[in-house]
Structures are given as C-alpha cells and as structure tokens.
Amino acid sequence: MQSPEAGTAATPTQIHLALANFADEVVGTLARLLAYVGTLALFAILALAGLGQLPDLRDDGPGEKPGWAVAERSHPAFALNRLDSSEKTASYTILRHPEGGRRDVMRWTGDADKPVAELEIYREGSEFDVTRPATAGLAVQMGLGAATALEQAGLIDTKFGPVALFRPSGTADGTPACLSYLKRNEEPALQISGFSCQGDTMPARRAAIACTLNRLTQLASGNEPKLAELFAHAELKRRACDSQGSSQGSADWLLGAANAQLRGAL
C-alpha cells in the first residue's frame, strides 16, 4: 500500500520540467525587456536625429546643399619659404566641401589687423562650376563688393608660368591699387588666387605677388601624385625674389589696353 507522502513526492522528471519552464519564462522575459529597451533607444536616436536637423530645415531654403566649412582637424598642405626670421606668420585656414573641394587660405594682416595679402590654393571637387567666370570671387577676396568690376593689369612670370593680374576697373595707370591674381591649372584641377597690397608702387606690388608665388611650396600632396609632380616641376623654375625685385622687366609682362584678352587656362 502506497503512503500519502509517496503519492505527493515529485519525480526527477517533473523537477527538470519545472526548471526548464522557469528558464524559458526568464529567457522570454529578458528577450521582451531587451526588445522594449531597444525600441526606446531607437526612438531616442530618431528623436535626436530629428532635432539635429531642425536648424537646417529652419535656416536653409528648399534644395540647398551643405557648403564650405572650416576643417579644423585638417593639416596645412602648403607653406611659404621665409625670407627672414622676422617675417610674420600668416593665418592659415582650411575649408572643405562635401563634394570633395578643398581651399587652403593664407592671409597676412597689417596695422589694425587690416588684410594686406591673401593666397588661396583651391583643389577642385565635384562642386566646381565650370560655367562660373574664372575671375568670379576675386573682388570679394580683396574685400570689395561682389559686383565690383575688375580689369586686367598685366601678367607676371612665376615658377608656375604666367599669372594674370587684375585691379578694380577705372584705376589710373601708376596708381598703387591692390592687385588680385589668378592661375588656373587643368591637370591636376587646381586654382591659385589671391591679392596683395604690399609695395608702394605698381611694379613693387607685381614683384611682391611674383615673390609670394615663387616661395609657395607643398608640404603634403594628400595622395595626389599629379599635384606633387606639378610643384616639383615648378620648383625647377623658381627664381630668387631679390632678382625679381631688381629686374622688373624680366618679371612683368604688362598688357596695354589694345592687347587681346586672355584666353584659356591661366
């Protein structure tokens, strides 16, 4: 005859089944908890992303794309060889465009931090507009209005070849106006531009620009062998600034009003 205790005692199989059911319940609860937390995290990420886009939606017009921005973590790729140890160091700013363009801008200031010269090396990306006039933006670089008309002020010979000079239209001959300059290169796609107010006479200012370009060197090509080749070939043609300052005839090719307009890449 079976005792009551024996009838109520659990068998090992029943214990194993109970433990398995308990484990399944725990696993199921944890899975549901993780899914719940994951869903909350996803909603939080979407909310933060949406809030991050609100300023763009509010400030930008329809169809506008991100433009140039300061690249604080990028390293300078160019420099100027110093003429002497007392020469002031220029400010160096790097701008990048989401479509691949990069601008390295060096600027020099004088009294009251007034800009007296600027040099920009623009490595073109997909954002480059081939329909935009080559001289567009030179007036803005000089601190003039975008609508300011410029006229040619001759050519100078540099290690990069002939470089076109420009000045505000209507400037009288002999007047020491600030000069802007532009040099385009097709392969690699590169544009060197800027302005200079250095020098008391027009020949001195032309010589100052030629000296600046001849002193321009490359620090890093950024895995661009064609750019490195361009600067290596240009360095073979470099002349000392002293010789240019004392021999203006060799550095300047002045264009009169009757000369033909410059064509093609400068």
Residue pairs with C-beta under 8 A, 6 or more apart in sequence:
10 18
65 98
66 98
67 97
68 95
68 96
68 97
68 101
68 103
69 95
69 96
69 97
70 93
70 94
70 95
71 94
71 95
71 96
71 102
74 94
74 96
74 102
75 219
75 220
76 92
76 94
76 104
76 219
77 104
77 121
77 218
77 219
77 220
77 221
77 222
78 104
78 106
78 121
78 216
78 217
78 218
78 219
79 216
79 217
79 219
80 90
80 106
80 119
80 212
80 215
80 216
80 217
81 215
81 217
83 215
83 241
88 108
90 106
90 107
90 108
90 119
91 106
91 107
91 108
91 109
92 104
92 105
92 106
93 103
93 104
93 105
93 107
94 102
94 103
94 104
94 105
95 102
95 103
95 105
96 102
96 103
97 125
97 127
98 127
99 125
99 126
99 127
100 125
100 126
100 127
101 122
101 123
101 124
101 125
101 126
101 127
101 128
102 122
102 123
102 125
103 120
103 121
103 122
103 123
104 120
104 121
105 118
105 119
105 120
106 118
106 119
106 120
107 115
107 117
107 118
107 119
108 115
108 116
108 117
108 118
109 115
109 116
110 116
115 143
116 196
116 197
116 198
117 194
117 195
117 196
117 197
117 198
117 208
117 212
118 141
118 194
118 195
118 196
119 192
119 194
119 212
119 213
119 216
120 141
120 191
120 192
120 193
120 194
121 190
121 191
121 192
121 216
122 190
122 191
122 192
122 193
123 188
123 189
123 190
123 224
123 227
124 189
124 190
124 191
128 189
134 182
134 184
134 191
134 266
135 150
135 166
135 182
137 146
137 193
138 150
138 166
138 180
138 182
138 193
138 195
139 145
139 146
139 147
139 148
139 149
139 150
139 168
139 180
140 146
141 180
141 193
141 194
141 195
142 148
142 178
142 180
142 195
144 168
148 168
148 169
149 168
149 169
150 166
150 167
150 168
150 169
150 180
151 166
151 167
151 168
151 169
151 170
151 171
152 164
152 165
152 166
152 255
152 259
152 261
152 262
153 165
153 166
153 167
153 171
153 179
153 202
153 255
154 165
154 206
154 252
154 253
154 254
154 255
155 162
155 163
155 164
155 165
155 252
155 253
155 254
155 255
155 262
156 162
156 163
156 165
156 181
156 206
156 209
156 210
156 251
156 252
156 253
157 163
157 210
157 250
157 251
157 252
157 253
158 183
158 210
158 213
158 214
159 213
159 214
159 234
159 235
159 236
159 237
159 238
159 239
160 183
160 185
160 192
160 213
160 234
161 183
162 253
162 266
163 181
163 182
163 183
163 192
163 209
163 210
163 213
163 266
164 181
164 182
164 183
164 262
164 266
165 179
165 180
165 181
165 206
165 209
166 179
166 180
166 181
166 182
167 177
167 178
167 179
167 180
168 177
171 177
174 201
174 202
175 202
176 199
176 200
176 201
176 202
176 204
176 205
177 202
178 195
178 196
178 197
178 205
179 195
179 196
179 197
179 202
179 205
179 206
179 209
180 193
180 194
180 195
181 192
181 193
181 194
181 195
181 196
181 209
181 213
182 191
182 192
182 193
182 266
183 191
183 192
183 193
183 213
183 266
184 190
184 191
184 265
184 266
185 191
185 192
185 230
185 265
186 265
187 226
188 224
188 226
188 227
188 230
190 227
190 230
192 213
192 216
194 209
194 212
196 205
196 208
196 209
196 212
197 205
198 204
198 205
198 208
199 205
199 206
199 207
199 208
203 248
203 252
204 245
206 248
206 251
206 252
207 241
207 244
207 245
207 248
207 251
207 252
210 241
210 244
210 251
211 241
211 244
211 245
214 238
214 239
214 241
214 244
215 241
217 231
217 235
218 227
218 228
218 231
221 227
221 228
221 231
243 250
244 250
244 251
